[in-house]
Amino acid sequence: MRNRRNGGAYVVCTSNEGYPVSLIVRRIYRVLADPEASARGLVRVVDESGEDYLYPSGLFAQIELPREIEKQFCVSGLI
């Protein structure tokens, strides 16, 4: 998954199979760049714990947020 602009790529969780405590379906998560993980079919996201972890990329769909929304998420700490 590509990171846009200042390292900001975002995904929406489409399934939390195997990770019901860590991921919430339909929630937006911030992606951290990890080329090695991407090559293995994984994505590094900041999950509900506030830490970044690797998850199967098939659990997410990449989305693009309007710049204004992205700024609001970053300022409020939501993502």
Secondary structure, DSSP 8 states (H G I E B T S, - for coil): ---BTTTBEEEEES--TT-TTT--TT-EEEEE--HHHHHTTEEEEE-TTSSEEEEEGGGEEEE---HHHHHHHHHHT--
